[in-house]
Amino acid sequence: AGGRLVWGQMTLPANALTVSCLFMLGPMRGFAGTGNGWILRFDGNAWTRYAQLPGNEGVLSLWSDGTLLFAGGLSGSLYVHDGTRFQSHIGSGVRQWNSIWGFSASEVYGAALQQNGTALFRFDGATLAMIHATTGELRAVWGAATGQLLVGATQGRILHLDAGTVFEETVEWPMGMTSNDIALFSFEGVGVVGGAPTAVGSRHAIYRREGSTWRPAYTPFLSGDLRAVVSGASNEAIAAGYPATGGPLATLGQGIWASAGFDDGFDLFAASAVGPGDYFVAGGVRSGLDGVIFRSRR
């Protein structure tokens, strides 16, 4: 899809710990969340400190409509930043927010880990309400269309929210996957590639949705997980994760997924696409706590 991606490490503010989430509004603007509570802002030239969550709790998820910034971390609070200060909205029984996705500032969804189980919440601009509770753990939320969500989860499940109703979709597993393998499988990231919803997860696996069935697209059975999948053009995408032989990154070219030669000294937890060949990936140094963000060029 136009040549190999070349990655360059970006400069971050001092003492930025592992970057666990990333949300880019375009090539000149975006946000990243760190393990020591800092939200970093990119202005097209540099990453700088923007705001810090109360109590310095680690930031796990971010979403923005361009005006308000929504952040979730290691507490029951869903935070909304208006450019000046945070407002906090408490989710019932929540102890951490794994993923946030919104269609507008009055329709924001969050996947939360609770004291007993896991749940999907909806924020309507004023009130945060639980709309679905289940077992295991909801790991990733992605908006297919207004009012429709796909949610990656543990126990080998992908949930679909449509007009307020949540149901589980069918996953077609590759030969050799046992019931125990499926029970331990986690879908960690959901996105769209080439017009088709795509999910990534355990053992660097990638699944593609055909109709209402998820089928394997790439199953190398490597150690570690893929955590995010994003697409910058119609036959081009990346999936970022940790660790794997050949580097924690898979790329799509000519319709075929393949492992990429990314530096294997990093664990990647987030990715964002801002255009063809232009990607951001974020994570940390494998042997330490320092956060990293890389950007691709051709």
MINU-596070 format. One line per field, with one value per residue: residue number from 0; x, y, z of N, C-alpha, C in turn. Coordinates in steps of 0.1 Angstrom, whole numbers. Layout:
BEGIN
pos NUM, ... $
n_px X, ... $
n_py Y, ... $
n_pz Z, ... $
ca_px X, ... $
ca_py Y, ... $
ca_pz Z, ... $
c_px X, ... $
c_py Y, ... $
c_pz Z, ... $
***
This chain:
BEGIN
pos 0, 1, 2, 3, 4, 5, 6, 7, 8, 9, 10, 11, 12, 13, 14, 15, 16, 17, 18, 19, 20, 21, 22, 23, 24, 25, 26, 27, 28, 29, 30, 31, 32, 33, 34, 35, 36, 37, 38, 39, 40, 41, 42, 43, 44, 45, 46, 47, 48, 49, 50, 51, 52, 53, 54, 55, 56, 57, 58, 59, 60, 61, 62, 63, 64, 65, 66, 67, 68, 69, 70, 71, 72, 73, 74, 75, 76, 77, 78, 79, 80, 81, 82, 83, 84, 85, 86, 87, 88, 89, 90, 91, 92, 93, 94, 95, 96, 97, 98, 99, 100, 101, 102, 103, 104, 105, 106, 107, 108, 109, 110, 111, 112, 113, 114, 115, 116, 117, 118, 119, 120, 121, 122, 123, 124, 125, 126, 127, 128, 129, 130, 131, 132, 133, 134, 135, 136, 137, 138, 139, 140, 141, 142, 143, 144, 145, 146, 147, 148, 149, 150, 151, 152, 153, 154, 155, 156, 157, 158, 159, 160, 161, 162, 163, 164, 165, 166, 167, 168, 169, 170, 171, 172, 173, 174, 175, 176, 177, 178, 179, 180, 181, 182, 183, 184, 185, 186, 187, 188, 189, 190, 191, 192, 193, 194, 195, 196, 197, 198, 199, 200, 201, 202, 203, 204, 205, 206, 207, 208, 209, 210, 211, 212, 213, 214, 215, 216, 217, 218, 219, 220, 221, 222, 223, 224, 225, 226, 227, 228, 229, 230, 231, 232, 233, 234, 235, 236, 237, 238, 239, 240, 241, 242, 243, 244, 245, 246, 247, 248, 249, 250, 251, 252, 253, 254, 255, 256, 257, 258, 259, 260, 261, 262, 263, 264, 265, 266, 267, 268, 269, 270, 271, 272, 273, 274, 275, 276, 277, 278, 279, 280, 281, 282, 283, 284, 285, 286, 287, 288, 289, 290, 291, 292, 293, 294, 295, 296, 297 $
n_px 8, 18, 44, 69, 64, 81, 93, 95, 107, 90, 95, 88, 74, 94, 96, 73, 54, 46, 26, -7, -30, -44, -56, -62, -71, -65, -37, -25, -33, -39, -43, -28, -26, -10, 8, 12, -9, -9, -23, -13, -8, -8, 3, 8, 34, 48, 47, 31, 25, -9, -31, -37, -50, -71, -55, -35, -40, -36, -41, -63, -80, -92, -112, -124, -145, -135, -139, -147, -129, -128, -120, -108, -98, -80, -101, -135, -144, -155, -140, -145, -131, -130, -112, -103, -109, -115, -146, -162, -178, -194, -193, -214, -202, -178, -144, -123, -118, -118, -121, -132, -157, -172, -200, -209, -207, -229, -234, -217, -199, -187, -166, -163, -146, -159, -165, -176, -177, -184, -192, -212, -214, -234, -231, -249, -244, -250, -258, -245, -250, -255, -259, -256, -247, -223, -204, -169, -147, -151, -133, -128, -142, -160, -174, -197, -218, -241, -255, -249, -227, -196, -182, -153, -143, -133, -131, -134, -153, -174, -194, -225, -241, -271, -295, -301, -302, -283, -263, -246, -221, -213, -183, -160, -138, -104, -91, -79, -81, -90, -117, -108, -88, -103, -118, -98, -92, -90, -105, -90, -90, -109, -118, -121, -113, -107, -134, -146, -155, -130, -112, -88, -66, -57, -27, -18, -38, -60, -93, -120, -150, -177, -207, -226, -208, -176, -145, -113, -85, -59, -38, -12, -5, 13, 32, 18, -3, -23, -33, -46, -62, -60, -69, -55, -60, -79, -68, -49, -35, -27, -18, -13, 7, 20, 44, 63, 78, 98, 88, 63, 41, 17, 12, -10, -10, -18, -40, -31, -22, 8, 37, 55, 87, 92, 108, 116, 119, 99, 67, 35, 4, -16, -30, -33, -48, -41, -41, -32, -5, 3, 6, 2, 16, 16, 31, 53, 87, 100, 117, 114, 98, 93, 74, 65, 60, 55, 57, 47, 61, 65 $
n_py -12, 13, 13, 7, 14, 39, 45, 70, 80, 101, 131, 133, 150, 153, 126, 113, 86, 51, 52, 46, 51, 68, 94, 108, 137, 145, 151, 173, 176, 161, 137, 120, 95, 89, 67, 79, 97, 119, 138, 142, 167, 171, 194, 195, 201, 195, 174, 182, 187, 186, 183, 168, 139, 139, 129, 117, 94, 66, 71, 54, 55, 76, 100, 124, 151, 172, 195, 190, 169, 135, 113, 83, 64, 48, 46, 51, 73, 90, 114, 147, 171, 206, 222, 239, 229, 198, 179, 155, 124, 98, 63, 37, 14, 11, 4, 8, 24, 9, 15, 41, 55, 78, 94, 119, 148, 143, 117, 93, 64, 40, 13, -5, -19, -35, -38, -63, -80, -66, -38, -18, 16, 46, 80, 109, 135, 147, 128, 97, 65, 30, 6, -21, -51, -77, -108, -116, -94, -63, -49, -32, -6, 4, 26, 17, 30, 57, 50, 24, -1, -19, -42, -54, -82, -103, -139, -147, -131, -110, -82, -66, -36, -24, -1, 1, -25, -53, -79, -110, -117, -140, -159, -174, -198, -207, -239, -262, -246, -249, -253, -243, -226, -207, -197, -183, -163, -129, -101, -73, -49, -29, -20, -5, -19, -15, -11, -31, -42, -49, -69, -72, -92, -116, -135, -123, -123, -115, -107, -106, -91, -106, -102, -111, -126, -133, -139, -156, -136, -133, -153, -159, -171, -161, -151, -129, -100, -83, -49, -28, -17, 1, 21, 38, 42, 27, 0, -5, -8, -9, -30, -28, -40, -62, -86, -98, -121, -105, -80, -58, -54, -54, -52, -43, -50, -50, -65, -85, -96, -91, -96, -69, -52, -39, -22, -44, -38, -25, -22, -19, -2, 14, 30, 52, 65, 90, 95, 83, 62, 76, 72, 70, 54, 41, 35, 18, 15, -17, -27, -9, 20, 42, 62, 60, 74, 68, 79, 73, 75, 77 $
n_pz 0, -10, -1, 25, 59, 78, 109, 135, 166, 189, 208, 242, 271, 301, 324, 316, 319, 309, 280, 277, 262, 233, 214, 184, 167, 143, 120, 132, 158, 189, 217, 245, 270, 301, 324, 349, 352, 336, 310, 277, 252, 216, 193, 166, 164, 188, 218, 248, 283, 293, 311, 344, 358, 387, 418, 404, 390, 368, 333, 313, 291, 264, 247, 224, 213, 200, 213, 240, 262, 271, 297, 311, 339, 366, 385, 397, 383, 355, 336, 324, 305, 299, 287, 306, 332, 350, 351, 371, 368, 384, 380, 388, 410, 396, 390, 372, 340, 309, 282, 260, 239, 216, 200, 200, 222, 238, 236, 247, 253, 276, 286, 314, 342, 370, 406, 409, 382, 349, 329, 305, 300, 294, 287, 286, 284, 307, 326, 338, 330, 336, 311, 303, 319, 325, 325, 330, 312, 297, 271, 249, 231, 202, 178, 154, 141, 147, 177, 175, 187, 188, 209, 223, 242, 270, 273, 247, 233, 214, 216, 205, 204, 196, 189, 217, 225, 235, 222, 217, 192, 166, 166, 145, 150, 145, 133, 158, 180, 213, 237, 261, 252, 239, 260, 273, 256, 245, 231, 223, 209, 186, 153, 120, 89, 55, 51, 66, 98, 122, 145, 171, 192, 216, 214, 191, 172, 145, 136, 112, 104, 88, 75, 101, 114, 128, 114, 112, 102, 105, 121, 138, 161, 180, 210, 235, 230, 205, 206, 195, 165, 135, 106, 78, 52, 24, 18, 37, 69, 104, 132, 165, 193, 218, 233, 205, 182, 158, 163, 178, 159, 133, 98, 71, 38, 4, 10, 27, 59, 77, 98, 111, 110, 135, 162, 188, 214, 227, 242, 228, 232, 222, 192, 164, 134, 110, 84, 50, 54, 76, 108, 144, 172, 205, 237, 259, 272, 272, 292, 312, 327, 311, 289, 254, 221, 187, 153, 120, 87, 51 $
ca_px 0, 26, 58, 71, 63, 93, 89, 104, 102, 87, 99, 77, 78, 102, 89, 61, 54, 40, 14, -16, -41, -40, -67, -57, -82, -59, -23, -20, -39, -43, -41, -23, -27, 2, 6, 12, -20, -8, -28, -4, -15, 0, -2, 14, 49, 54, 38, 33, 15, -22, -38, -34, -61, -70, -48, -24, -43, -32, -51, -65, -88, -95, -120, -127, -153, -128, -141, -145, -120, -133, -109, -111, -86, -80, -111, -149, -148, -154, -137, -147, -122, -135, -101, -99, -109, -123, -158, -162, -190, -191, -200, -218, -194, -167, -130, -115, -124, -109, -122, -143, -160, -183, -205, -210, -205, -241, -235, -204, -200, -175, -165, -158, -144, -165, -160, -180, -181, -180, -205, -211, -221, -236, -231, -258, -240, -253, -259, -238, -259, -252, -269, -255, -237, -220, -193, -156, -143, -152, -120, -126, -155, -158, -187, -200, -227, -247, -264, -244, -213, -190, -174, -144, -144, -127, -138, -136, -167, -176, -208, -230, -252, -279, -308, -303, -302, -269, -263, -233, -220, -207, -169, -156, -125, -95, -88, -69, -85, -98, -126, -100, -81, -114, -121, -87, -90, -95, -105, -85, -92, -119, -118, -126, -103, -113, -148, -151, -151, -119, -109, -75, -65, -47, -18, -16, -48, -69, -105, -127, -165, -184, -221, -226, -198, -162, -137, -99, -78, -44, -37, 1, -3, 25, 30, 14, -16, -25, -42, -53, -62, -65, -66, -53, -65, -86, -61, -38, -38, -17, -23, -2, 6, 32, 56, 62, 90, 98, 83, 49, 33, 13, 7, -18, -7, -24, -50, -25, -15, 21, 44, 64, 100, 92, 118, 109, 122, 88, 53, 26, -9, -26, -26, -43, -44, -45, -40, -24, 9, 5, 1, 8, 15, 21, 33, 64, 99, 97, 125, 113, 85, 93, 65, 70, 51, 61, 49, 52, 62, 70 $
ca_py 0, 25, 13, 3, 25, 43, 50, 78, 82, 115, 136, 135, 157, 146, 118, 107, 71, 44, 58, 35, 54, 78, 98, 118, 144, 148, 151, 184, 177, 148, 136, 108, 94, 82, 59, 87, 106, 131, 138, 150, 172, 173, 206, 195, 202, 189, 169, 189, 184, 193, 182, 156, 134, 140, 118, 112, 80, 63, 73, 42, 57, 90, 103, 139, 156, 184, 206, 184, 157, 125, 105, 73, 58, 37, 49, 51, 85, 94, 128, 155, 184, 216, 231, 246, 220, 185, 175, 141, 116, 85, 52, 28, 2, 11, 6, 14, 25, 3, 21, 51, 59, 87, 99, 134, 150, 138, 102, 87, 51, 35, -1, -4, -30, -32, -46, -77, -81, -56, -31, -8, 28, 56, 94, 117, 149, 151, 116, 85, 54, 16, 1, -35, -57, -90, -114, -113, -80, -55, -44, -22, -1, 11, 29, 14, 40, 63, 41, 10, -3, -32, -42, -66, -87, -115, -151, -149, -126, -96, -78, -56, -28, -19, 5, -2, -40, -59, -93, -115, -121, -153, -160, -186, -200, -216, -253, -263, -238, -256, -245, -236, -215, -197, -190, -174, -154, -116, -92, -61, -37, -31, -8, -9, -20, -18, -11, -42, -42, -58, -70, -78, -97, -126, -142, -115, -127, -105, -113, -97, -94, -108, -103, -110, -136, -129, -150, -153, -130, -134, -160, -164, -178, -156, -147, -116, -95, -70, -41, -17, -18, 14, 21, 51, 42, 15, -13, -2, -7, -14, -35, -27, -48, -65, -86, -109, -122, -96, -67, -58, -46, -61, -43, -48, -45, -59, -74, -96, -91, -97, -90, -58, -52, -28, -25, -53, -34, -17, -27, -9, -3, 23, 34, 61, 68, 103, 96, 73, 61, 84, 66, 71, 42, 45, 24, 20, 7, -30, -30, 2, 27, 53, 62, 63, 76, 68, 83, 67, 82, 69 $
ca_pz 0, -12, 5, 39, 69, 85, 122, 142, 180, 192, 221, 252, 283, 310, 334, 310, 321, 298, 274, 275, 253, 223, 205, 175, 160, 130, 120, 139, 171, 195, 231, 249, 285, 307, 336, 361, 353, 327, 296, 269, 240, 205, 186, 153, 165, 200, 228, 260, 293, 291, 324, 351, 365, 402, 424, 395, 386, 354, 323, 305, 279, 260, 235, 223, 201, 195, 223, 253, 263, 280, 301, 321, 345, 376, 395, 392, 377, 341, 337, 312, 306, 290, 283, 318, 344, 349, 359, 374, 368, 390, 375, 399, 412, 387, 395, 362, 326, 299, 269, 258, 225, 216, 187, 203, 237, 245, 234, 250, 259, 283, 290, 327, 351, 383, 417, 406, 368, 340, 324, 295, 305, 285, 292, 277, 285, 320, 335, 335, 334, 331, 301, 302, 327, 320, 332, 323, 312, 285, 269, 238, 225, 189, 173, 140, 136, 158, 184, 174, 191, 188, 221, 224, 256, 274, 271, 233, 230, 208, 218, 196, 209, 185, 194, 231, 228, 234, 219, 214, 179, 164, 162, 139, 155, 136, 138, 168, 192, 222, 245, 271, 245, 237, 273, 277, 245, 248, 220, 230, 201, 175, 144, 107, 79, 42, 52, 74, 112, 125, 159, 174, 205, 222, 205, 179, 162, 139, 130, 103, 105, 75, 79, 116, 119, 128, 109, 113, 91, 107, 134, 138, 174, 187, 224, 237, 224, 198, 215, 187, 150, 128, 91, 73, 38, 21, 18, 45, 83, 113, 144, 175, 205, 226, 225, 195, 173, 147, 166, 182, 150, 121, 88, 61, 24, -7, 16, 35, 71, 80, 109, 107, 117, 145, 173, 197, 228, 232, 242, 223, 238, 215, 179, 158, 121, 107, 70, 44, 58, 88, 120, 157, 181, 218, 247, 268, 270, 278, 304, 322, 328, 302, 278, 241, 210, 175, 142, 108, 75, 40 $
c_px 9, 40, 58, 70, 77, 89, 99, 98, 101, 92, 88, 83, 85, 92, 75, 62, 46, 27, 5, -28, -37, -53, -63, -70, -77, -44, -17, -25, -43, -39, -36, -23, -15, -2, 6, 2, -20, -15, -19, -12, -4, -6, 3, 29, 55, 43, 42, 23, 3, -29, -35, -46, -60, -64, -38, -27, -40, -44, -51, -72, -91, -104, -123, -136, -147, -129, -139, -136, -125, -121, -113, -98, -89, -89, -125, -153, -145, -152, -140, -140, -127, -124, -96, -98, -117, -136, -158, -176, -188, -200, -202, -209, -182, -154, -120, -122, -115, -110, -134, -144, -172, -187, -207, -208, -217, -244, -222, -206, -186, -176, -157, -156, -150, -160, -164, -186, -176, -193, -202, -220, -223, -237, -239, -255, -242, -253, -252, -246, -254, -263, -267, -244, -235, -209, -180, -153, -145, -140, -119, -140, -152, -172, -188, -208, -234, -257, -260, -230, -209, -181, -166, -144, -135, -136, -142, -149, -165, -191, -212, -242, -259, -293, -311, -303, -287, -271, -249, -232, -212, -192, -166, -141, -117, -94, -77, -72, -94, -108, -119, -93, -91, -117, -111, -85, -97, -94, -102, -87, -101, -117, -124, -114, -109, -128, -154, -147, -141, -116, -96, -75, -54, -40, -16, -26, -56, -81, -113, -142, -170, -198, -221, -217, -184, -154, -122, -93, -63, -43, -23, 4, 10, 22, 26, 1, -14, -35, -50, -52, -68, -61, -65, -57, -72, -78, -49, -42, -26, -24, -11, -4, 19, 33, 54, 75, 88, 92, 68, 40, 30, 9, -1, -14, -12, -33, -45, -19, -2, 28, 54, 77, 101, 102, 111, 112, 111, 75, 44, 11, -20, -21, -37, -38, -49, -45, -32, -10, 12, -2, 9, 6, 22, 22, 44, 76, 97, 105, 123, 99, 83, 82, 71, 58, 59, 52, 55, 52, 66, 81 $
c_py 12, 25, 11, 16, 27, 50, 58, 81, 97, 118, 138, 143, 148, 138, 113, 92, 65, 50, 46, 38, 67, 81, 110, 124, 147, 148, 163, 186, 163, 148, 122, 107, 85, 75, 67, 99, 118, 128, 148, 155, 174, 185, 207, 196, 195, 183, 176, 184, 193, 194, 169, 152, 136, 127, 111, 98, 78, 65, 60, 45, 72, 90, 118, 142, 168, 196, 201, 171, 148, 116, 95, 67, 48, 42, 48, 63, 86, 109, 135, 168, 193, 225, 239, 237, 208, 186, 160, 135, 102, 74, 42, 16, 1, 12, 10, 14, 20, 10, 31, 54, 68, 90, 114, 135, 145, 124, 96, 74, 47, 21, 0, -17, -26, -40, -61, -77, -69, -50, -21, 4, 37, 70, 102, 132, 155, 140, 104, 73, 40, 11, -14, -40, -71, -96, -111, -99, -74, -48, -32, -19, 7, 13, 26, 25, 45, 53, 26, 9, -17, -32, -55, -69, -99, -127, -153, -143, -112, -93, -67, -49, -22, -14, 1, -16, -45, -74, -97, -120, -134, -152, -173, -188, -209, -230, -253, -255, -246, -247, -237, -224, -203, -189, -181, -163, -140, -108, -78, -48, -39, -18, -12, -8, -23, -19, -22, -40, -53, -57, -77, -83, -106, -133, -136, -119, -115, -112, -102, -101, -95, -111, -101, -120, -131, -141, -146, -147, -131, -141, -167, -172, -174, -152, -133, -113, -84, -62, -31, -20, -5, 13, 35, 53, 28, 3, -12, -1, -12, -20, -35, -35, -50, -80, -98, -109, -113, -83, -67, -50, -55, -51, -50, -42, -55, -69, -85, -90, -98, -89, -80, -58, -40, -32, -33, -49, -26, -25, -16, -12, 5, 26, 43, 64, 82, 105, 85, 73, 69, 79, 70, 58, 47, 33, 28, 11, -6, -32, -19, 8, 38, 52, 65, 65, 76, 73, 78, 77, 73, 77 $
c_pz 0, -5, 20, 48, 76, 98, 129, 156, 182, 206, 230, 263, 293, 320, 329, 311, 309, 293, 270, 266, 245, 216, 197, 167, 146, 131, 128, 153, 176, 210, 234, 264, 290, 320, 349, 360, 344, 314, 288, 257, 229, 196, 171, 153, 177, 209, 241, 270, 292, 304, 330, 359, 380, 408, 416, 391, 371, 345, 314, 292, 276, 248, 235, 211, 195, 204, 237, 252, 274, 284, 312, 326, 356, 388, 389, 385, 362, 341, 323, 314, 295, 285, 295, 330, 341, 357, 360, 375, 373, 384, 386, 399, 403, 394, 385, 348, 316, 286, 268, 243, 225, 201, 188, 218, 245, 242, 235, 257, 265, 288, 304, 334, 365, 394, 415, 392, 360, 334, 313, 300, 293, 292, 282, 278, 299, 330, 329, 339, 328, 322, 299, 311, 323, 328, 324, 323, 298, 283, 259, 233, 212, 183, 158, 134, 148, 165, 183, 178, 190, 200, 222, 239, 258, 271, 256, 228, 223, 209, 208, 202, 197, 190, 208, 235, 226, 232, 215, 199, 178, 160, 157, 142, 146, 142, 148, 181, 201, 230, 256, 264, 243, 249, 278, 267, 249, 235, 226, 222, 190, 166, 131, 97, 66, 42, 61, 89, 115, 139, 161, 189, 208, 211, 191, 168, 157, 132, 123, 103, 90, 78, 94, 122, 118, 124, 110, 100, 92, 121, 135, 151, 180, 202, 224, 230, 215, 205, 207, 172, 144, 114, 86, 58, 35, 20, 26, 60, 91, 125, 154, 187, 212, 228, 215, 187, 161, 150, 169, 172, 138, 111, 77, 48, 14, -1, 24, 47, 73, 91, 104, 115, 126, 156, 184, 212, 234, 232, 238, 228, 231, 201, 174, 144, 117, 92, 64, 48, 70, 100, 133, 165, 194, 228, 257, 265, 278, 291, 314, 322, 319, 291, 265, 231, 197, 164, 129, 96, 63, 33 $
***
